[in-house]
Amino acid sequence: MIEAVIDAAKSEAVRIYTSRGRSPFPVSDPDGVRAMSVPNAEALLTYARDLVDDMFALYPLDFYGDGDLIEAIRVVEAGIAADHPELDAEAVSALGWMWSYSAWK
């Protein structure tokens, strides 16, 4: 079995982009990603932005219907983790947090 290799820069870019740990609610922060002390910050911004766009395309805010929101968050996070093994658990959780905040009615 091949183990996934976590990409720390991509994971950090996702956390920064979602404002996880820096805001009481998710807000896209492209300038925060651009300010990362890495030579490929602009590419990381594109990665994070595209990942969020893909997440909302794959998991529309109403995909769970009248079902359990907590279960829907688990489905979203499990799907992201499976599709993006390069992300650490905190980055996956940050994406689930962003999705759930938008989906909460």
C-alpha positions in Angstrom: 0.0 0.0 0.0 1.3 3.5 -0.9 0.9 6.1 1.8 -0.2 9.6 0.8 2.3 12.3 1.2 0.9 15.3 3.0 1.8 18.6 1.3 2.3 21.1 4.1 2.2 24.1 1.9 -1.1 23.1 0.2 -2.6 22.3 3.5 -1.6 25.6 5.0 -2.8 27.5 1.9 -6.2 25.9 2.4 -6.4 26.8 6.1 -5.4 30.4 5.3 -7.7 30.7 2.4 -10.7 29.5 4.5 -9.6 31.7 7.4 -9.7 28.7 9.7 -8.4 29.6 13.2 -8.4 33.3 12.3 -12.1 34.1 11.9 -15.2 33.0 13.7 -16.7 32.2 10.3 -15.2 31.1 6.9 -14.2 33.9 4.6 -12.0 33.6 1.5 -8.6 35.2 2.1 -6.6 35.3 -1.1 -4.3 38.0 0.2 -3.4 35.7 3.2 -2.3 33.0 0.8 -0.4 35.4 -1.4 1.5 36.6 1.8 2.8 33.1 2.5 6.6 32.9 2.6 6.9 30.5 -0.3 8.0 31.1 -3.9 4.8 29.5 -5.3 2.2 31.5 -3.3 0.2 32.5 -6.4 0.0 28.8 -7.5 -1.1 27.8 -4.0 -3.8 30.5 -4.2 -5.0 29.0 -7.4 -5.0 25.5 -5.9 -7.0 26.6 -2.8 -9.5 28.6 -4.8 -10.0 25.8 -7.4 -10.4 23.3 -4.5 -13.1 25.3 -2.9 -14.9 25.8 -6.2 -14.7 22.1 -6.9 -16.0 21.3 -3.4 -19.1 23.4 -3.9 -19.6 22.0 -7.4 -19.4 18.4 -6.1 -21.4 19.0 -3.0 -24.0 21.6 -3.7 -25.3 23.2 -0.5 -28.6 21.3 -0.8 -27.2 17.9 -1.8 -28.3 16.4 1.5 -31.9 17.6 1.2 -33.7 17.4 4.5 -31.1 15.0 5.8 -28.7 15.4 8.7 -26.3 18.3 8.3 -23.7 16.7 10.5 -23.8 13.5 8.3 -23.5 15.7 5.2 -20.4 17.4 6.6 -18.9 13.9 7.2 -19.7 13.0 3.6 -18.1 16.2 2.3 -15.0 15.8 4.4 -14.6 12.1 3.5 -14.9 12.9 -0.2 -12.3 15.7 0.0 -9.9 13.5 2.0 -10.3 10.7 -0.6 -9.8 13.0 -3.6 -7.0 15.0 -2.0 -4.7 12.8 0.0 -2.1 15.6 -0.1 -4.2 17.5 2.5 -3.8 17.1 6.2 -6.8 16.5 8.4 -6.9 20.1 9.5 -7.1 21.4 5.9 -9.9 18.9 5.2 -11.7 20.0 8.3 -11.3 23.7 7.3 -13.0 22.9 4.0 -15.8 21.0 5.7 -16.2 24.0 8.0 -16.5 26.4 5.0 -19.0 24.1 3.3 -21.1 23.6 6.5 -21.2 27.3 7.3 -22.6 28.0 3.8 -25.0 25.0 4.0 -26.5 25.8 7.4 -30.1 26.9 7.2 
